[in-house]
Amino acid sequence: MRLARLPQENARMQGAERRRWLRRHSPAHLEAVERLVLRTLRARGPQNPARTVVLGAGACTELPLARLAAASDEVLLVDVDIPGMLHARDELPADRRGRVNVVQADLTGGVSASLAAELARQPWADLAALGGHVGNAPLDAVAGCLERCPVADPPRIAELAPHGYGVVISSLVLTQLYSLPLLDIVDALSVYAPGAVDRRELHARYREAALRFRRRIALAHLALLRELLAPDGAALLITDVTGYLVPARGGPHGGNAREALPVLPPEVLRLPEDLAAQGWHGEPPLTWQWVASLPDATRPGRTYDVTGIVLRRASAT
Ligand SMILES: C[S@@+](CC[C@H](N)C(=O)[O-])C[C@H]1O[C@@H](n2cnc3c(N)ncnc32)[C@H](O)[C@@H]1O
């Protein structure tokens, strides 16, 4: 499962060195995240518990954890990546570390595991042999896996207290919640039906099932924010919306226009309409560009359009 590999991958892509890189190549990203965190702290009402929970905290490469710890009695970091979160805590001055606790959890409530079980039940040899006239049997099978996969709404995470946090932050995790299980499908197809991998978005049933799967997970995540937030608290949703592949500077694609990859299309989540429908009142969003990697002579770079919205429950405004 891709989810299980995250701690290893995060170790390369997160932490103090990565923050220094971002400061140099993508300062607007760090500034925007910090500005939004400060706005969220200001937006929480006077009656809220001074407890903060950060979903998708990782090593807090982008998040100003010291600021959060200064403004909270407790900061709870939640991620699958325990070493990353402990690293973030260790970066704090000694007198602030005691305020930071970590919880290891799958924020979807176990979608990757459920999908892996569905995939393991497929009669792959028969499906590949069946294939159908255009080899659609494996794609029908994985579409069925997505359709049947349960998505708890909201996900239950035993260590988190319902309505227990004055500040709830979803920190660039939303699109990963569905991208990683969908990559598990790509991995399974690559092994058992490699010819089907690149045809999946052309297959109507798969395309529809993947879209609905992403939407179910996105709405369940918003419901989790609502479930965790104290009535007088403020939440912050930071998410990438569109990714761009910036061509390598040389080679056959050098000089081409960048390619856009929608990672949070409106069919998955309409911002702000879906927030309003769930009873949120959002401040005007902030949007900016995050440079994740630069192109070099042979490899493309990646940038993302990111949006951040400070949210309160509509009844609290
Ligand atoms: C882009 S990183 C965000 C990093 C972090 N906010 C920061 O300031 O460095 C996304 C994080 O989400 C975590 N993640 C992805 N899917 C997850 C899941 N299903 N459950 C829990 N954490 C997840 C990853 O481990 C990673 O740390």
The ligand as a MOL file (V3000), in Angstrom:
LIG
                    3D

  0  0  0     0  0            999 V3000
M  V30 BEGIN CTAB
M  V30 COUNTS 27 29 0 0 0
M  V30 BEGIN ATOM
M  V30 1 C 2.0740 17.3740 1.6030 0
M  V30 2 S 2.3620 16.6260 3.1400 0 CHG=1
M  V30 3 C 1.9250 17.9380 4.2500 0
M  V30 4 C 3.0520 18.2840 5.0990 0
M  V30 5 C 2.8300 19.1160 6.3320 0
M  V30 6 N 1.5660 19.7410 6.4310 0
M  V30 7 C 3.9630 20.0900 6.5020 0
M  V30 8 O 3.7760 21.2090 6.9570 0
M  V30 9 O 5.0710 19.6800 6.2260 0 CHG=-1
M  V30 10 C 0.9930 15.5450 3.3690 0
M  V30 11 C 1.0400 14.7510 4.6430 0
M  V30 12 O -0.1340 13.9640 4.7080 0
M  V30 13 C 0.1870 12.6920 5.2330 0
M  V30 14 N -0.8520 11.7480 4.7780 0
M  V30 15 C -1.1860 11.4170 3.5250 0
M  V30 16 N -2.2220 10.5690 3.5190 0
M  V30 17 C -2.5620 10.3520 4.8110 0
M  V30 18 C -3.5640 9.5650 5.4520 0
M  V30 19 N -4.4360 8.8290 4.7650 0
M  V30 20 N -3.6290 9.6020 6.7990 0
M  V30 21 C -2.7510 10.3400 7.5240 0
M  V30 22 N -1.7850 11.1100 6.9750 0
M  V30 23 C -1.6940 11.1120 5.6210 0
M  V30 24 C 1.5790 12.4060 4.7030 0
M  V30 25 O 2.2680 11.4850 5.5220 0
M  V30 26 C 2.2200 13.8070 4.7290 0
M  V30 27 O 2.9120 14.0400 5.9200 0
M  V30 END ATOM
M  V30 BEGIN BOND
M  V30 1 1 1 2
M  V30 2 1 2 3
M  V30 3 1 2 10
M  V30 4 1 3 4
M  V30 5 1 4 5
M  V30 6 1 5 6
M  V30 7 1 5 7
M  V30 8 2 7 8
M  V30 9 1 7 9
M  V30 10 1 10 11
M  V30 11 1 11 12
M  V30 12 1 11 26
M  V30 13 1 12 13
M  V30 14 1 13 14
M  V30 15 1 13 24
M  V30 16 1 14 15
M  V30 17 1 14 23
M  V30 18 2 15 16
M  V30 19 1 16 17
M  V30 20 1 17 18
M  V30 21 2 17 23
M  V30 22 1 18 19
M  V30 23 2 18 20
M  V30 24 1 20 21
M  V30 25 2 21 22
M  V30 26 1 22 23
M  V30 27 1 24 25
M  V30 28 1 24 26
M  V30 29 1 26 27
M  V30 END BOND
M  V30 END CTAB
M  END
